[in-house]
Amino acid sequence: MDGKEHDPGDAVPPGVAVQTPEALSEEDEKVKEKLEHLGDGKTPG
């Protein structure tokens, strides 16, 4: 390498990544909410 820090995962070629992510399911939303509150000292719901 040329001495510069470079992670090949930093760039995503066009057409590889989705433009609009799929909506989360109800179960996924619950998991997301729990993860967002993890460690904040609060119990969700």
N, CA, C, O and CB atoms as a CASP TS submission, in Angstrom:
PFRMAT TS
TARGET T0000
AUTHOR 0000-0000-0000
METHOD Language model
MODEL 1
PARENT N/A
ATOM      1  N   MET     1       0.828  -1.181   0.000  1.00  0.00           N
ATOM      2  CA  MET     1       0.000   0.000   0.000  1.00  0.00           C
ATOM      3  C   MET     1       0.877   1.252   0.000  1.00  0.00           C
ATOM      4  O   MET     1       2.089   1.176   0.205  1.00  0.00           O
ATOM      5  CB  MET     1      -0.945  -0.006   1.208  1.00  0.00           C
ATOM      6  N   ASP     2       0.266   2.365  -0.226  1.00  0.00           N
ATOM      7  CA  ASP     2       1.019   3.603  -0.346  1.00  0.00           C
ATOM      8  C   ASP     2       1.176   4.347   0.983  1.00  0.00           C
ATOM      9  O   ASP     2       1.543   5.522   0.981  1.00  0.00           O
ATOM     10  CB  ASP     2       0.352   4.498  -1.346  1.00  0.00           C
ATOM     11  N   GLY     3       0.906   3.691   2.118  1.00  0.00           N
ATOM     12  CA  GLY     3       1.062   4.326   3.413  1.00  0.00           C
ATOM     13  C   GLY     3      -0.187   4.999   3.926  1.00  0.00           C
ATOM     14  O   GLY     3      -0.246   5.359   5.101  1.00  0.00           O
ATOM     15  N   LYS     4      -1.179   5.181   3.095  1.00  0.00           N
ATOM     16  CA  LYS     4      -2.438   5.790   3.523  1.00  0.00           C
ATOM     17  C   LYS     4      -3.364   4.698   4.044  1.00  0.00           C
ATOM     18  O   LYS     4      -3.393   3.575   3.541  1.00  0.00           O
ATOM     19  CB  LYS     4      -3.111   6.574   2.354  1.00  0.00           C
ATOM     20  N   GLU     5      -4.114   5.070   5.067  1.00  0.00           N
ATOM     21  CA  GLU     5      -5.092   4.125   5.591  1.00  0.00           C
ATOM     22  C   GLU     5      -6.247   4.016   4.602  1.00  0.00           C
ATOM     23  O   GLU     5      -6.853   5.025   4.243  1.00  0.00           O
ATOM     24  CB  GLU     5      -5.601   4.564   6.997  1.00  0.00           C
ATOM     25  N   HIS     6      -6.550   2.814   4.164  1.00  0.00           N
ATOM     26  CA  HIS     6      -7.634   2.609   3.208  1.00  0.00           C
ATOM     27  C   HIS     6      -8.310   1.292   3.514  1.00  0.00           C
ATOM     28  O   HIS     6      -7.662   0.246   3.563  1.00  0.00           O
ATOM     29  CB  HIS     6      -7.115   2.636   1.748  1.00  0.00           C
ATOM     30  N   ASP     7      -9.589   1.346   3.716  1.00  0.00           N
ATOM     31  CA  ASP     7     -10.381   0.157   3.919  1.00  0.00           C
ATOM     32  C   ASP     7     -11.184  -0.066   2.647  1.00  0.00           C
ATOM     33  O   ASP     7     -11.993   0.788   2.286  1.00  0.00           O
ATOM     34  CB  ASP     7     -11.306   0.284   5.175  1.00  0.00           C
ATOM     35  N   PRO     8     -10.989  -1.181   1.956  1.00  0.00           N
ATOM     36  CA  PRO     8     -11.711  -1.403   0.705  1.00  0.00           C
ATOM     37  C   PRO     8     -13.224  -1.410   0.884  1.00  0.00           C
ATOM     38  O   PRO     8     -13.955  -1.285  -0.099  1.00  0.00           O
ATOM     39  CB  PRO     8     -11.275  -2.703   0.091  1.00  0.00           C
ATOM     40  N   GLY     9     -13.706  -1.553   2.107  1.00  0.00           N
ATOM     41  CA  GLY     9     -15.139  -1.519   2.357  1.00  0.00           C
ATOM     42  C   GLY     9     -15.682  -0.106   2.464  1.00  0.00           C
ATOM     43  O   GLY     9     -16.889   0.081   2.616  1.00  0.00           O
ATOM     44  N   ASP    10     -14.802   0.905   2.387  1.00  0.00           N
ATOM     45  CA  ASP    10     -15.259   2.285   2.493  1.00  0.00           C
ATOM     46  C   ASP    10     -16.068   2.732   1.278  1.00  0.00           C
ATOM     47  O   ASP    10     -16.931   3.601   1.400  1.00  0.00           O
ATOM     48  CB  ASP    10     -14.078   3.201   2.679  1.00  0.00           C
ATOM     49  N   ALA    11     -15.808   2.165   0.135  1.00  0.00           N
ATOM     50  CA  ALA    11     -16.488   2.577  -1.090  1.00  0.00           C
ATOM     51  C   ALA    11     -17.387   1.446  -1.579  1.00  0.00           C
ATOM     52  O   ALA    11     -16.994   0.280  -1.589  1.00  0.00           O
ATOM     53  CB  ALA    11     -15.464   2.974  -2.185  1.00  0.00           C
ATOM     54  N   VAL    12     -18.580   1.808  -1.978  1.00  0.00           N
ATOM     55  CA  VAL    12     -19.514   0.826  -2.520  1.00  0.00           C
ATOM     56  C   VAL    12     -19.798   1.206  -3.965  1.00  0.00           C
ATOM     57  O   VAL    12     -20.288   2.302  -4.236  1.00  0.00           O
ATOM     58  CB  VAL    12     -20.838   0.759  -1.678  1.00  0.00           C
ATOM     59  N   PRO    13     -19.492   0.305  -4.894  1.00  0.00           N
ATOM     60  CA  PRO    13     -19.732   0.617  -6.306  1.00  0.00           C
ATOM     61  C   PRO    13     -21.209   0.887  -6.584  1.00  0.00           C
ATOM     62  O   PRO    13     -22.074   0.297  -5.936  1.00  0.00           O
ATOM     63  CB  PRO    13     -19.242  -0.528  -7.188  1.00  0.00           C
ATOM     64  N   PRO    14     -21.506   1.757  -7.524  1.00  0.00           N
ATOM     65  CA  PRO    14     -22.894   2.038  -7.881  1.00  0.00           C
ATOM     66  C   PRO    14     -23.638   0.756  -8.266  1.00  0.00           C
ATOM     67  O   PRO    14     -23.086  -0.115  -8.938  1.00  0.00           O
ATOM     68  CB  PRO    14     -22.951   3.047  -9.034  1.00  0.00           C
ATOM     69  N   GLY    15     -24.875   0.655  -7.838  1.00  0.00           N
ATOM     70  CA  GLY    15     -25.691  -0.508  -8.175  1.00  0.00           C
ATOM     71  C   GLY    15     -25.589  -1.639  -7.179  1.00  0.00           C
ATOM     72  O   GLY    15     -26.339  -2.610  -7.273  1.00  0.00           O
ATOM     73  N   VAL    16     -24.663  -1.536  -6.208  1.00  0.00           N
ATOM     74  CA  VAL    16     -24.498  -2.617  -5.239  1.00  0.00           C
ATOM     75  C   VAL    16     -25.371  -2.385  -4.011  1.00  0.00           C
ATOM     76  O   VAL    16     -26.044  -3.305  -3.546  1.00  0.00           O
ATOM     77  CB  VAL    16     -23.028  -2.744  -4.826  1.00  0.00           C
ATOM     78  N   ALA    17     -25.363  -1.182  -3.491  1.00  0.00           N
ATOM     79  CA  ALA    17     -26.157  -0.864  -2.296  1.00  0.00           C
ATOM     80  C   ALA    17     -27.572  -0.457  -2.699  1.00  0.00           C
ATOM     81  O   ALA    17     -27.797   0.121  -3.763  1.00  0.00           O
ATOM     82  CB  ALA    17     -25.484   0.269  -1.474  1.00  0.00           C
ATOM     83  N   VAL    18     -28.512  -0.775  -1.822  1.00  0.00           N
ATOM     84  CA  VAL    18     -29.891  -0.381  -2.092  1.00  0.00           C
ATOM     85  C   VAL    18     -30.036   1.129  -1.941  1.00  0.00           C
ATOM     86  O   VAL    18     -29.380   1.731  -1.091  1.00  0.00           O
ATOM     87  CB  VAL    18     -30.869  -1.119  -1.146  1.00  0.00           C
ATOM     88  N   GLN    19     -30.872   1.733  -2.742  1.00  0.00           N
ATOM     89  CA  GLN    19     -31.110   3.166  -2.667  1.00  0.00           C
ATOM     90  C   GLN    19     -32.101   3.499  -1.563  1.00  0.00           C
ATOM     91  O   GLN    19     -31.931   4.483  -0.844  1.00  0.00           O
ATOM     92  CB  GLN    19     -31.616   3.691  -4.003  1.00  0.00           C
ATOM     93  N   THR    20     -33.136   2.676  -1.429  1.00  0.00           N
ATOM     94  CA  THR    20     -34.153   2.877  -0.404  1.00  0.00           C
ATOM     95  C   THR    20     -34.269   1.580   0.388  1.00  0.00           C
ATOM     96  O   THR    20     -34.678   0.557  -0.160  1.00  0.00           O
ATOM     97  CB  THR    20     -35.535   3.291  -1.032  1.00  0.00           C
ATOM     98  N   PRO    21     -33.912   1.610   1.674  1.00  0.00           N
ATOM     99  CA  PRO    21     -33.985   0.386   2.462  1.00  0.00           C
ATOM    100  C   PRO    21     -35.421  -0.081   2.659  1.00  0.00           C
ATOM    101  O   PRO    21     -36.353   0.723   2.676  1.00  0.00           O
ATOM    102  CB  PRO    21     -33.323   0.593   3.807  1.00  0.00           C
ATOM    103  N   GLU    22     -35.583  -1.377   2.807  1.00  0.00           N
ATOM    104  CA  GLU    22     -36.901  -1.964   3.049  1.00  0.00           C
ATOM    105  C   GLU    22     -37.365  -1.580   4.453  1.00  0.00           C
ATOM    106  O   GLU    22     -36.556  -1.510   5.378  1.00  0.00           O
ATOM    107  CB  GLU    22     -36.865  -3.518   2.882  1.00  0.00           C
ATOM    108  N   ALA    23     -38.636  -1.338   4.608  1.00  0.00           N
ATOM    109  CA  ALA    23     -39.191  -0.977   5.918  1.00  0.00           C
ATOM    110  C   ALA    23     -38.999  -2.125   6.904  1.00  0.00           C
ATOM    111  O   ALA    23     -39.058  -3.297   6.533  1.00  0.00           O
ATOM    112  CB  ALA    23     -40.693  -0.616   5.798  1.00  0.00           C
ATOM    113  N   LEU    24     -38.768  -1.766   8.170  1.00  0.00           N
ATOM    114  CA  LEU    24     -38.587  -2.777   9.201  1.00  0.00           C
ATOM    115  C   LEU    24     -39.925  -3.425   9.548  1.00  0.00           C
ATOM    116  O   LEU    24     -40.974  -2.782   9.524  1.00  0.00           O
ATOM    117  CB  LEU    24     -37.945  -2.161  10.456  1.00  0.00           C
ATOM    118  N   SER    25     -39.856  -4.720   9.872  1.00  0.00           N
ATOM    119  CA  SER    25     -41.059  -5.413  10.323  1.00  0.00           C
ATOM    120  C   SER    25     -41.366  -4.973  11.753  1.00  0.00           C
ATOM    121  O   SER    25     -40.545  -4.311  12.389  1.00  0.00           O
ATOM    122  CB  SER    25     -40.883  -6.968  10.239  1.00  0.00           C
ATOM    123  N   GLU    26     -42.529  -5.333  12.253  1.00  0.00           N
ATOM    124  CA  GLU    26     -42.917  -4.970  13.617  1.00  0.00           C
ATOM    125  C   GLU    26     -41.912  -5.555  14.622  1.00  0.00           C
ATOM    126  O   GLU    26     -41.526  -4.890  15.584  1.00  0.00           O
ATOM    127  CB  GLU    26     -44.359  -5.475  13.927  1.00  0.00           C
ATOM    128  N   GLU    27     -41.501  -6.792  14.388  1.00  0.00           N
ATOM    129  CA  GLU    27     -40.529  -7.441  15.275  1.00  0.00           C
ATOM    130  C   GLU    27     -39.174  -6.722  15.214  1.00  0.00           C
ATOM    131  O   GLU    27     -38.531  -6.521  16.244  1.00  0.00           O
ATOM    132  CB  GLU    27     -40.360  -8.934  14.892  1.00  0.00           C
ATOM    133  N   ASP    28     -38.748  -6.338  14.015  1.00  0.00           N
ATOM    134  CA  ASP    28     -37.483  -5.615  13.857  1.00  0.00           C
ATOM    135  C   ASP    28     -37.523  -4.264  14.568  1.00  0.00           C
ATOM    136  O   ASP    28     -36.525  -3.838  15.149  1.00  0.00           O
ATOM    137  CB  ASP    28     -37.168  -5.414  12.371  1.00  0.00           C
ATOM    138  N   GLU    29     -38.678  -3.587  14.524  1.00  0.00           N
ATOM    139  CA  GLU    29     -38.834  -2.303  15.213  1.00  0.00           C
ATOM    140  C   GLU    29     -38.667  -2.474  16.722  1.00  0.00           C
ATOM    141  O   GLU    29     -38.045  -1.640  17.381  1.00  0.00           O
ATOM    142  CB  GLU    29     -40.212  -1.685  14.898  1.00  0.00           C
ATOM    143  N   LYS    30     -39.228  -3.566  17.272  1.00  0.00           N
ATOM    144  CA  LYS    30     -39.098  -3.832  18.702  1.00  0.00           C
ATOM    145  C   LYS    30     -37.638  -4.069  19.085  1.00  0.00           C
ATOM    146  O   LYS    30     -37.164  -3.568  20.104  1.00  0.00           O
ATOM    147  CB  LYS    30     -39.951  -5.043  19.100  1.00  0.00           C
ATOM    148  N   VAL    31     -36.939  -4.834  18.261  1.00  0.00           N
ATOM    149  CA  VAL    31     -35.525  -5.107  18.514  1.00  0.00           C
ATOM    150  C   VAL    31     -34.721  -3.815  18.432  1.00  0.00           C
ATOM    151  O   VAL    31     -33.859  -3.563  19.273  1.00  0.00           O
ATOM    152  CB  VAL    31     -34.979  -6.147  17.509  1.00  0.00           C
ATOM    153  N   LYS    32     -35.000  -3.003  17.424  1.00  0.00           N
ATOM    154  CA  LYS    32     -34.301  -1.727  17.265  1.00  0.00           C
ATOM    155  C   LYS    32     -34.505  -0.845  18.488  1.00  0.00           C
ATOM    156  O   LYS    32     -33.553  -0.241  18.981  1.00  0.00           O
ATOM    157  CB  LYS    32     -34.784  -1.001  16.003  1.00  0.00           C
ATOM    158  N   GLU    33     -35.735  -0.765  18.979  1.00  0.00           N
ATOM    159  CA  GLU    33     -36.039   0.061  20.147  1.00  0.00           C
ATOM    160  C   GLU    33     -35.273  -0.434  21.375  1.00  0.00           C
ATOM    161  O   GLU    33     -34.739   0.367  22.142  1.00  0.00           O
ATOM    162  CB  GLU    33     -37.554   0.058  20.428  1.00  0.00           C
ATOM    163  N   LYS    34     -35.220  -1.752  21.557  1.00  0.00           N
ATOM    164  CA  LYS    34     -34.479  -2.307  22.698  1.00  0.00           C
ATOM    165  C   LYS    34     -32.994  -1.979  22.586  1.00  0.00           C
ATOM    166  O   LYS    34     -32.358  -1.623  23.578  1.00  0.00           O
ATOM    167  CB  LYS    34     -34.678  -3.836  22.783  1.00  0.00           C
ATOM    168  N   LEU    35     -32.448  -2.095  21.393  1.00  0.00           N
ATOM    169  CA  LEU    35     -31.026  -1.802  21.196  1.00  0.00           C
ATOM    170  C   LEU    35     -30.720  -0.325  21.422  1.00  0.00           C
ATOM    171  O   LEU    35     -29.669   0.018  21.964  1.00  0.00           O
ATOM    172  CB  LEU    35     -30.592  -2.213  19.789  1.00  0.00           C
ATOM    173  N   GLU    36     -31.639   0.553  21.005  1.00  0.00           N
ATOM    174  CA  GLU    36     -31.428   1.985  21.199  1.00  0.00           C
ATOM    175  C   GLU    36     -31.418   2.350  22.675  1.00  0.00           C
ATOM    176  O   GLU    36     -30.743   3.301  23.070  1.00  0.00           O
ATOM    177  CB  GLU    36     -32.505   2.782  20.474  1.00  0.00           C
ATOM    178  N   HIS    37     -32.160   1.606  23.503  1.00  0.00           N
ATOM    179  CA  HIS    37     -32.245   1.901  24.930  1.00  0.00           C
ATOM    180  C   HIS    37     -31.218   1.102  25.752  1.00  0.00           C
ATOM    181  O   HIS    37     -31.098   1.308  26.959  1.00  0.00           O
ATOM    182  CB  HIS    37     -33.653   1.607  25.433  1.00  0.00           C
ATOM    183  N   LEU    38     -30.503   0.219  25.118  1.00  0.00           N
ATOM    184  CA  LEU    38     -29.531  -0.604  25.808  1.00  0.00           C
ATOM    185  C   LEU    38     -28.472   0.272  26.475  1.00  0.00           C
ATOM    186  O   LEU    38     -27.808   1.072  25.815  1.00  0.00           O
ATOM    187  CB  LEU    38     -28.879  -1.594  24.836  1.00  0.00           C
ATOM    188  N   GLY    39     -28.326   0.114  27.761  1.00  0.00           N
ATOM    189  CA  GLY    39     -27.290   0.836  28.475  1.00  0.00           C
ATOM    190  C   GLY    39     -27.664   2.231  28.909  1.00  0.00           C
ATOM    191  O   GLY    39     -26.841   2.909  29.523  1.00  0.00           O
ATOM    192  N   ASP    40     -28.868   2.695  28.620  1.00  0.00           N
ATOM    193  CA  ASP    40     -29.229   4.057  29.047  1.00  0.00           C
ATOM    194  C   ASP    40     -29.904   4.061  30.422  1.00  0.00           C
ATOM    195  O   ASP    40     -30.321   5.113  30.907  1.00  0.00           O
ATOM    196  CB  ASP    40     -30.161   4.708  28.012  1.00  0.00           C
ATOM    197  N   GLY    41     -30.011   2.877  31.054  1.00  0.00           N
ATOM    198  CA  GLY    41     -30.584   2.810  32.386  1.00  0.00           C
ATOM    199  C   GLY    41     -32.105   2.787  32.402  1.00  0.00           C
ATOM    200  O   GLY    41     -32.709   2.757  33.474  1.00  0.00           O
ATOM    201  N   LYS    42     -32.719   2.801  31.258  1.00  0.00           N
ATOM    202  CA  LYS    42     -34.181   2.784  31.164  1.00  0.00           C
ATOM    203  C   LYS    42     -34.635   1.431  30.628  1.00  0.00           C
ATOM    204  O   LYS    42     -33.913   0.788  29.866  1.00  0.00           O
ATOM    205  CB  LYS    42     -34.698   3.938  30.253  1.00  0.00           C
ATOM    206  N   THR    43     -35.808   1.008  31.016  1.00  0.00           N
ATOM    207  CA  THR    43     -36.381  -0.215  30.490  1.00  0.00           C
ATOM    208  C   THR    43     -37.480   0.162  29.512  1.00  0.00           C
ATOM    209  O   THR    43     -38.453   0.805  29.904  1.00  0.00           O
ATOM    210  CB  THR    43     -36.925  -1.122  31.629  1.00  0.00           C
ATOM    211  N   PRO    44     -37.346  -0.229  28.224  1.00  0.00           N
ATOM    212  CA  PRO    44     -38.370   0.128  27.244  1.00  0.00           C
ATOM    213  C   PRO    44     -39.693  -0.576  27.541  1.00  0.00           C
ATOM    214  O   PRO    44     -39.722  -1.721  27.990  1.00  0.00           O
ATOM    215  CB  PRO    44     -37.896  -0.220  25.832  1.00  0.00           C
ATOM    216  N   GLY    45     -40.785   0.141  27.276  1.00  0.00           N
ATOM    217  CA  GLY    45     -42.131  -0.369  27.349  1.00  0.00           C
ATOM    218  C   GLY    45     -42.487  -0.926  28.650  1.00  0.00           C
ATOM    219  O   GLY    45     -43.611  -1.393  28.835  1.00  0.00           O
TER
END
